[in-house]
Amino acid sequence: MERALDSIQVGRRHRDDLGDLDQLTESIARDGMLQPITITPDGVLVCGLRRLTAMRKLGWKTANVWVRSGITDRLGELLAEQDDNALHKPLTLTEQAALYRELKEVMAEDAARRQEATRFGAADFVGGAAEVFGGASGGATVAPPSEATGKSRAQAAKMVSGRNSYTSFERINELQRLAADESQPASVRERAAAELEGIDAGGSITAAHQRTHAEASLAELDRLAADPAVSADVRARAALDADRLRAADAQVRAAELEQLAAEALARLTHQQKAKKSKKPNGQAAPAPVPVIAAVMSVRAFVLTWEDLAGWWERADPTVIGPELTDAQWDLFTATVAGTVQFMDAAETARHADADDATEDRRRLHAV
């Protein structure tokens, strides 16, 4: 249908910069409007702000438009933003992620609204996001989303980036949430904000996500180290682990740092739970099922023992022995016993690998 251009309203938008319109204006003047703009029945623009601006620049008073009903105001605004992303200078990754998050939420609400209308027999109800992406009136700038309910993440990712994969957007969204969450420690918020800037500069999304998780674990270790409500040995271990992790930050990959931080926090959490399981009279309660942390990587193992190297030269047994509580002494002796047991098993495995390698070489020579 034909519509007066001055009657079309432009809703709220994330960007005001439309870029260079000269080429688009020349194309419309030469070939006409090949793809009409899309509006709601009330005349609110859904898709095509650059085309509308170019037509007004040419002095056009009217133009053919597509009219789509059943689109909420907010969904219309977001679809317009997506339209500009496809036809204009691309959004940054963090801007795309913000648009993805809003699209995902609004599409889920829109799908629920359409489902409710269908349930009550609104046979004349048509539209929603799918109407914008095709149908009897013509083509679309992106493919229509598939089944709406329960698939809003994949649909929103498809609309923003052209791909169904939403994992990267979800990771960026988590960083954005942490950066804006005032209940988070300042170090976590600052790390998340810095990583978001790094992503827009071309940095790895996965590594940024891992480093931020590590920072969150470090913040929890710092909290434990300063918490007078926890035992002195837990505070001391938390401070030691935090210092060790900060020293390792520049030496290890993001994935290893995240794992090291998670392992340190899991150890202390398990230690706290074990202490709380003691009865007031000192009698131990039945042992709970142990919480098993992630398997320690070789790098984590090496860092742990590098930190402990020569520890006996830095401690005075005549001071440490009398000062330890019974529980602390039991923990020390259990750790030593477990270490010796682990060493024997590791040595056996080490020799077995060497024997296997020797046998393989012998067989090769025989061939």
C-alpha positions in Angstrom: 0.0 0.0 0.0 1.0 3.6 -0.5 1.7 5.8 2.5 2.6 9.5 3.1 6.2 9.6 4.3 5.6 12.4 6.8 3.0 10.2 8.5 5.6 7.5 9.4 6.9 7.7 12.9 10.4 6.6 13.9 10.6 5.0 17.4 13.5 4.9 19.8 16.8 3.6 18.4 20.2 2.7 19.7 22.0 4.7 17.0 21.5 8.0 15.4 24.4 7.8 12.9 23.0 6.5 9.6 26.3 6.6 7.8 26.8 7.7 4.2 23.5 7.8 2.4 24.7 9.1 -0.9 25.1 5.7 -2.6 21.7 4.5 -1.3 20.0 7.8 -2.4 21.5 7.5 -5.9 20.3 3.9 -6.2 16.7 4.8 -5.2 16.7 7.7 -7.6 17.9 5.5 -10.4 16.1 2.2 -9.8 13.2 3.1 -7.5 12.5 1.5 -4.1 13.2 -2.2 -4.7 12.4 -3.2 -1.1 9.7 -1.3 0.6 10.0 -0.2 4.2 8.0 -2.0 6.9 5.6 -0.2 9.3 2.9 -1.2 11.8 -0.7 -0.4 11.1 -0.3 2.8 13.3 2.5 4.0 11.1 5.5 3.2 13.3 8.6 2.3 11.3 9.8 -1.3 11.8 12.5 -1.7 9.2 14.1 0.8 6.8 15.2 4.0 8.5 18.0 4.6 6.0 15.6 4.0 3.0 13.0 6.4 4.6 15.6 9.1 5.2 16.9 8.7 1.6 13.4 9.0 0.1 12.8 12.1 2.2 16.1 13.5 1.0 15.0 13.0 -2.6 11.8 14.9 -1.8 9.4 12.0 -2.1 6.0 12.6 -0.5 4.7 9.0 -0.6 6.0 5.5 -1.1 4.8 1.9 -1.1 5.2 0.2 2.3 4.6 -3.2 3.9 2.3 -3.2 6.8 2.7 -5.8 9.5 0.4 -6.2 12.5 0.9 -8.1 15.7 4.3 -6.6 16.4 4.9 -5.1 19.9 6.5 -1.6 20.1 9.7 -2.9 21.6 10.1 -5.8 19.2 9.6 -3.3 16.3 12.4 -1.1 17.7 14.7 -4.1 18.0 13.9 -5.3 14.5 14.7 -1.8 13.2 18.0 -2.0 15.0 18.8 -5.3 13.4 17.8 -3.9 10.0 20.3 -1.1 10.3 22.9 -3.7 11.4 22.4 -5.6 8.2 22.3 -2.5 5.9 24.6 -0.1 7.7 28.0 -0.2 9.3 28.2 -3.3 11.6 27.7 -3.1 15.3 30.5 -4.1 17.6 30.4 -7.5 19.2 29.3 -6.1 22.5 26.6 -4.0 20.8 25.5 -7.1 18.9 25.4 -9.1 22.2 23.2 -6.3 23.8 20.9 -6.4 20.9 20.8 -10.2 21.0 19.9 -10.2 24.7 17.0 -7.8 24.1 15.8 -9.6 21.0 15.9 -12.9 22.9 13.8 -11.6 25.8 11.3 -9.7 23.6 10.8 -12.6 21.1 10.1 -15.0 24.0 7.5 -12.5 25.3 6.1 -12.0 21.9 5.8 -15.7 21.3 4.0 -16.2 24.6 1.6 -13.3 23.7 0.8 -14.9 20.3 0.3 -18.3 21.9 -2.1 -16.8 24.4 -4.0 -15.0 21.7 -4.3 -18.2 19.7 -5.5 -20.2 22.7 -8.4 -17.8 23.1 -9.4 -18.0 19.4 -8.0 -14.8 18.0 -8.2 -16.0 14.5 -7.5 -12.6 13.1 -4.2 -12.3 15.0 -1.2 -12.5 12.7 2.3 -11.2 12.9 5.0 -11.3 15.4 8.6 -11.5 14.5 8.1 -14.1 11.8 5.8 -11.8 9.8 8.6 -9.3 9.3 10.8 -11.9 7.7 8.6 -13.0 4.8 5.2 -14.0 3.7 2.8 -13.0 1.0 3.9 -9.4 0.8 7.5 -10.0 -0.2 11.0 -10.9 0.9 13.1 -10.2 3.9 16.6 -9.1 5.0 17.2 -12.3 7.0 15.7 -15.8 7.2 12.6 -16.3 9.4 13.1 -17.8 12.8 12.0 -21.4 13.1 9.6 -22.6 15.8 9.3 -19.7 18.2 8.7 -21.2 21.6 11.8 -22.3 23.4 14.2 -21.3 20.6 14.5 -17.6 21.2 18.3 -17.8 21.7 19.0 -19.4 18.4 16.5 -17.1 16.6 17.9 -14.0 18.1 21.5 -15.0 17.3 20.4 -15.7 13.7 18.8 -12.3 13.3 21.8 -10.4 14.7 24.7 -12.4 13.3 23.3 -14.6 10.6 24.3 -17.7 12.5 22.4 -19.9 14.9 25.3 -20.1 17.4 24.5 -18.1 20.5 27.3 -19.3 22.9 29.5 -16.2 22.3 26.7 -13.8 22.8 25.7 -15.6 26.0 29.3 -15.2 27.3 29.4 -11.6 26.4 26.1 -11.1 28.1 27.4 -12.6 31.3 30.4 -10.2 31.2 28.0 -7.3 30.6 25.9 -8.4 33.6 29.0 -8.7 35.9 30.3 -5.3 34.8 27.0 -3.6 35.6 26.2 -5.6 38.8 27.1 -3.3 41.8 26.8 -6.3 44.2 29.9 -7.8 42.6 33.4 -6.9 44.0 35.0 -3.9 42.3 37.8 -6.1 40.9 35.3 -8.4 39.1 33.3 -5.4 37.7 36.6 -3.8 36.5 37.9 -7.0 35.0 34.6 -7.6 33.1 34.5 -4.1 31.8 38.1 -4.3 30.6 37.5 -7.7 28.9 34.5 -6.2 27.1 36.7 -3.5 25.7 39.2 -6.2 24.7 36.5 -8.1 22.8 35.5 -5.1 20.8 39.2 -4.6 20.0 39.4 -8.2 18.6 40.3 -10.2 21.7 39.1 -13.8 22.3 35.6 -14.0 23.8 36.4 -17.4 25.4 39.6 -16.2 27.0 37.9 -13.1 28.3 35.2 -15.2 29.9 37.7 -17.5 31.5 39.8 -14.6 32.9 36.7 -13.0 34.4 35.7 -16.3 36.0 39.2 -16.6 37.5 38.9 -13.0 38.8 35.6 -13.9 40.5 37.2 -16.9 42.2 40.1 -14.6 43.3 37.7 -12.2 44.8 36.1 -15.0 46.8 39.5 -16.1 48.0 40.2 -12.5 49.0 36.9 -12.4 50.9 37.7 -15.6 52.7 41.2 -14.3 53.6 39.7 -11.3 55.3 36.7 -12.9 56.9 37.2 -13.1 60.7 34.3 -15.6 60.9 36.4 -18.3 59.2 39.2 -20.2 60.8 42.8 -18.8 60.8 44.1 -21.7 58.7 41.4 -21.2 56.1 42.2 -17.5 56.0 45.9 -18.2 55.6 45.4 -20.7 52.8 43.0 -18.4 51.0 45.6 -15.6 51.1 48.4 -17.9 49.9 46.3 -19.3 47.0 45.3 -15.8 46.0 48.9 -14.6 45.9 50.0 -17.7 44.0 47.3 -17.2 41.4 48.1 -13.5 40.9 51.7 -14.4 40.4 50.7 -17.0 37.8 48.4 -14.7 35.9 51.0 -13.6 33.4 52.5 -17.1 33.0 49.5 -19.3 32.2 46.8 -19.4 29.6 43.3 -18.2 30.5 41.8 -21.7 30.6 44.5 -22.9 33.1 44.1 -19.8 35.2 40.4 -20.3 35.4 40.9 -24.0 36.4 43.6 -23.1 39.0 41.3 -20.5 40.6 38.4 -22.9 40.7 40.5 -25.7 42.2 41.8 -23.4 44.9 38.3 -22.2 45.8 36.9 -25.8 45.8 39.7 -26.9 48.2 38.9 -24.2 50.7 35.1 -24.7 50.3 35.5 -28.4 51.1 37.8 -27.5 54.0 35.2 -25.2 55.5 32.5 -27.7 55.1 34.6 -30.3 56.8 35.2 -28.0 59.8 31.5 -27.2 60.1 30.7 -30.9 60.3 32.5 -31.1 63.7 30.2 -31.4 66.6 30.5 -28.8 69.5 32.2 -31.4 71.8 34.9 -32.0 69.3 33.6 -35.3 68.1 33.5 -35.6 64.4 30.2 -36.0 62.7 29.8 -38.7 60.0 32.0 -37.8 57.1 30.0 -36.3 54.2 30.5 -37.5 50.7 33.6 -35.5 49.6 33.3 -32.8 47.0 35.7 -33.6 44.2 37.2 -30.7 42.4 38.2 -30.7 38.8 41.2 -32.9 38.1 44.4 -30.9 38.6 46.2 -30.1 35.4 49.9 -30.8 35.0 50.5 -27.1 35.0 48.5 -26.6 38.3 50.5 -29.5 39.9 53.8 -27.9 38.9 52.8 -24.5 40.2 51.7 -26.0 43.5 55.0 -27.8 44.1 57.1 -24.8 42.9 55.3 -22.8 45.6 56.1 -25.5 48.2 59.7 -26.0 47.2 62.0 -25.8 50.2 59.2 -25.0 52.6 60.9 -26.9 55.4 63.8 -24.5 55.3 61.5 -21.6 55.9 59.7 -23.1 58.9 61.0 -23.8 62.4 59.6 -27.2 63.6 60.2 -26.3 67.3 57.8 -23.4 66.8 55.3 -25.0 64.3 54.9 -28.3 66.2 53.6 -26.9 69.5 51.5 -24.2 67.9 49.4 -26.4 65.6 46.0 -27.5 66.9 45.1 -31.2 66.8 43.0 -30.6 63.7 45.8 -28.7 61.9 48.3 -31.5 62.8 45.9 -34.2 61.5 45.6 -32.2 58.3 49.4 -31.9 58.0 50.1 -35.6 58.6 47.2 -36.7 56.3 48.6 -34.4 53.5 52.1 -35.9 54.0 50.8 -39.4 53.9 48.7 -38.7 50.8 51.6 -37.1 49.1 53.9 -40.1 49.7 51.1 -42.4 48.4 50.7 -40.2 45.3 54.4 -40.2 44.8 54.6 -44.0 44.8 51.8 -44.3 42.3 53.2 -41.6 40.0 56.6 -43.2 40.1 55.1 -46.5 39.1 53.3 -44.9 36.2 56.4 -43.0 35.2 58.5 -46.3 35.1 55.6 -48.1 33.3 55.6 -45.4 30.6 59.4 -45.7 30.2 59.2 -49.5 30.0 56.5 -49.2 27.3 58.6 -46.8 25.3 61.6 -49.1 25.5 59.5 -52.1 24.4 58.1 -50.1 21.5 61.6 -49.1 20.4 62.7 -52.8 20.6 59.8 -53.9 18.4 60.6 -51.2 15.8 64.2 -52.3 15.6 63.1 -56.0 15.3 60.9 -55.0 12.3 
